[in-house]
């Protein structure tokens, strides 16, 4: 997930309204954390109300003191949003949105009252995340792949590495390496890091064909 940030502060007479704009990219079917936090350290948590809205009006989630208010939550976000109550004391009101679709793209606004702070998160949904890797002829290269899901059960994970859409480079089935259908071109050339699976790291190392 790539995050780029820009900061905008708007000042009016007798009002300090803090605005933060963040752009977040994620992939279809994945999940993403939409950041929101308060810079006001003297806020009393019992007085804080936080509202998350999508594209101006859709109610994603309301956070009221020590709990979440789901009574008016838009149906499309039910069972897809997660908050972090243990972080409220640190003035962190971020939420996690799962099961992403193209319809989730757009502008999310987090409004914190009574401090009148507003954070705008622009969510961009991609089909997949792309990384450019350079290597030298005859050498080896690590092709990165990792999951942002920290609560995945290893035995439930399937990972498929493909080259140019169809060539089978490496499969990880139920958290274990599976080489039955591996393409001949990649035999004895593709290496994984099983000790890293529990950390959500499914990168592979590809060696020269002459190895």
C-alpha positions as CSV (number, residue, x, y, z in Angstrom):
1,X,0.0,0.0,0.0
2,X,1.4,3.3,-1.0
3,X,0.6,6.4,1.0
4,X,1.4,9.9,0.0
5,X,0.5,12.9,2.2
6,X,0.0,16.6,1.9
7,X,-0.9,19.0,4.7
8,X,-3.3,21.9,4.4
9,X,-4.0,24.2,7.3
10,X,-6.9,26.7,7.1
11,X,-7.1,29.5,9.6
12,X,-10.1,31.7,10.3
13,X,-10.8,34.4,12.9
14,X,-11.0,32.8,16.4
15,X,-11.1,29.3,14.7
16,X,-8.3,26.8,14.2
17,X,-9.6,24.2,11.8
18,X,-7.0,21.5,11.0
19,X,-7.4,19.8,7.7
20,X,-5.2,16.9,6.6
21,X,-5.4,15.3,3.2
22,X,-4.0,11.8,2.5
23,X,-4.1,9.6,-0.6
24,X,-4.2,5.8,0.0
25,X,-4.0,3.1,-2.6
26,X,-5.3,-0.4,-2.2
27,X,-6.4,-3.4,-4.3
28,X,-9.8,-5.0,-5.0
29,X,-10.7,-7.7,-2.5
30,X,-8.1,-6.4,0.0
31,X,-8.3,-4.1,3.0
32,X,-7.0,-0.7,3.9
33,X,-6.6,1.4,7.0
34,X,-8.0,4.9,6.6
35,X,-6.0,7.2,8.9
36,X,-7.5,9.8,11.2
37,X,-6.1,11.2,14.4
38,X,-6.4,14.3,16.6
39,X,-3.6,16.7,17.3
40,X,-5.4,18.0,20.4
41,X,-3.9,16.4,23.4
42,X,-6.2,18.0,25.9
43,X,-9.4,16.6,24.4
44,X,-11.5,14.7,26.9
45,X,-12.3,11.4,25.3
46,X,-15.9,11.4,26.8
47,X,-16.6,14.6,24.9
48,X,-15.3,13.4,21.5
49,X,-17.5,12.4,18.6
50,X,-16.0,11.1,15.3
51,X,-17.9,10.7,12.1
52,X,-16.6,8.9,8.9
53,X,-18.4,9.8,5.7
54,X,-17.8,8.5,2.1
55,X,-18.3,10.9,-0.9
56,X,-20.0,13.4,1.3
57,X,-23.0,11.6,2.6
58,X,-22.6,7.8,3.0
59,X,-22.3,6.9,6.7
60,X,-19.3,4.6,7.0
61,X,-18.9,4.7,10.8
62,X,-19.6,6.9,13.8
63,X,-17.3,6.7,16.8
64,X,-18.8,7.9,20.1
65,X,-17.1,7.9,23.5
66,X,-15.8,4.4,24.2
67,X,-17.9,2.7,21.6
68,X,-19.1,2.6,18.0
69,X,-22.5,3.8,16.8
70,X,-23.8,1.5,14.1
71,X,-27.5,2.4,14.2
72,X,-27.2,4.7,11.2
73,X,-24.4,3.0,9.4
74,X,-24.9,2.5,5.6
75,X,-25.6,-1.1,4.8
76,X,-22.8,-1.4,2.4
77,X,-20.3,-1.0,5.2
78,X,-21.8,-3.3,7.7
79,X,-19.4,-6.1,8.9
80,X,-16.7,-4.5,6.7
81,X,-15.4,-1.7,9.1
82,X,-13.2,-2.2,12.0
83,X,-12.2,0.4,14.6
84,X,-9.4,0.4,17.1
85,X,-10.9,1.3,20.5
86,X,-7.5,0.7,22.3
87,X,-6.1,3.5,20.3
88,X,-8.8,6.1,21.2
89,X,-6.8,7.2,24.3
90,X,-4.0,8.1,21.8
91,X,-6.5,10.2,19.8
92,X,-6.2,7.7,16.9
93,X,-9.6,7.2,15.2
94,X,-8.5,5.3,12.1
95,X,-10.7,2.6,10.7
96,X,-10.0,-0.5,8.6
97,X,-12.2,-1.2,5.6
98,X,-12.2,-4.8,4.2
99,X,-13.6,-6.5,1.1
100,X,-12.8,-3.6,-1.1
101,X,-14.6,-3.1,-4.4
102,X,-14.4,-0.3,-7.1
103,X,-17.4,1.3,-5.4
104,X,-15.3,2.0,-2.3
105,X,-13.0,4.4,-4.2
106,X,-13.4,8.1,-3.5
107,X,-13.2,10.6,-0.8
108,X,-13.5,9.7,2.9
109,X,-13.9,12.5,5.5
110,X,-13.2,12.0,9.2
111,X,-14.6,14.8,11.3
112,X,-13.6,15.1,14.9
113,X,-15.7,17.3,17.3
114,X,-15.5,19.4,19.4
115,X,-12.0,20.2,18.2
116,X,-13.3,20.8,14.6
117,X,-10.6,18.7,13.0
118,X,-11.1,17.2,9.6
119,X,-9.1,14.6,7.7
120,X,-9.8,13.8,4.1
121,X,-8.6,10.5,2.7
122,X,-8.7,9.8,-1.0
123,X,-8.9,6.1,-1.6
124,X,-7.7,4.8,-5.0
125,X,-8.7,1.2,-5.8
126,X,-6.3,-0.7,-8.1
127,X,-6.7,-4.1,-9.7
128,X,-3.3,-5.0,-8.2
129,X,-0.2,-3.3,-6.8
130,X,2.7,-3.0,-9.1
131,X,6.4,-3.0,-8.2
132,X,9.3,-2.5,-10.6
133,X,12.4,-4.6,-9.8
134,X,15.7,-4.5,-11.7
135,X,18.2,-7.3,-11.9
136,X,21.3,-8.3,-13.9
137,X,21.6,-11.0,-16.5
138,X,22.8,-14.3,-14.9
139,X,22.0,-13.1,-11.4
140,X,19.2,-13.6,-9.0
141,X,16.3,-11.3,-7.8
142,X,13.8,-11.2,-5.0
143,X,10.2,-10.6,-6.2
144,X,8.3,-9.0,-3.3
145,X,4.8,-10.0,-2.2
146,X,3.3,-9.4,1.2
147,X,-0.1,-9.2,2.9
148,X,-1.3,-6.3,4.9
149,X,-3.7,-8.6,6.8
150,X,-2.1,-9.3,10.2
151,X,-4.9,-11.7,11.4
152,X,-4.6,-14.2,8.6
153,X,-4.4,-17.9,9.5
154,X,-1.5,-19.5,7.7
155,X,-3.5,-22.7,7.0
156,X,-6.1,-20.7,5.1
157,X,-3.7,-18.9,2.8
158,X,-3.2,-19.7,-0.9
159,X,-0.6,-17.7,-2.9
160,X,-0.1,-18.0,-6.6
161,X,2.9,-16.7,-8.5
162,X,2.3,-16.4,-12.3
163,X,4.6,-15.1,-15.1
164,X,2.9,-13.2,-18.0
165,X,-0.5,-14.3,-16.8
166,X,-0.3,-18.0,-17.1
167,X,3.1,-19.6,-16.5
168,X,3.2,-21.2,-13.0
169,X,6.2,-20.0,-11.1
170,X,5.3,-21.0,-7.6
171,X,2.3,-22.0,-5.5
172,X,1.8,-21.8,-1.8
173,X,-1.3,-23.9,-0.8
174,X,-2.7,-23.8,2.7
175,X,0.5,-22.2,3.9
176,X,2.8,-24.9,2.4
177,X,4.8,-24.9,-0.8
178,X,3.2,-26.8,-3.7
179,X,5.4,-27.6,-6.7
180,X,3.2,-30.2,-8.5
181,X,2.2,-27.9,-11.3
182,X,5.3,-25.7,-11.4
183,X,6.5,-24.9,-14.9
184,X,9.7,-26.6,-16.0
185,X,11.4,-23.3,-16.7
186,X,11.2,-22.4,-13.0
187,X,12.1,-25.8,-11.4
188,X,15.1,-25.4,-9.0
189,X,15.1,-21.7,-9.8
190,X,12.4,-20.3,-7.5
191,X,12.9,-20.1,-3.8
192,X,10.6,-19.0,-1.1
193,X,11.1,-18.0,2.6
194,X,8.7,-20.2,4.6
195,X,9.9,-18.7,7.9
196,X,8.5,-15.4,6.7
197,X,5.0,-16.7,5.9
198,X,3.8,-16.0,9.4
199,X,4.7,-12.4,8.9
200,X,2.6,-12.2,5.7
201,X,5.7,-12.2,3.5
202,X,5.3,-14.4,0.4
203,X,8.2,-13.0,-1.7
204,X,10.2,-15.4,-3.9
205,X,13.8,-15.4,-5.1
206,X,14.3,-16.3,-8.7
207,X,17.7,-17.6,-9.8
208,X,19.5,-17.6,-13.1
209,X,18.5,-20.5,-15.4
210,X,22.1,-21.6,-15.3
211,X,22.0,-22.2,-11.6
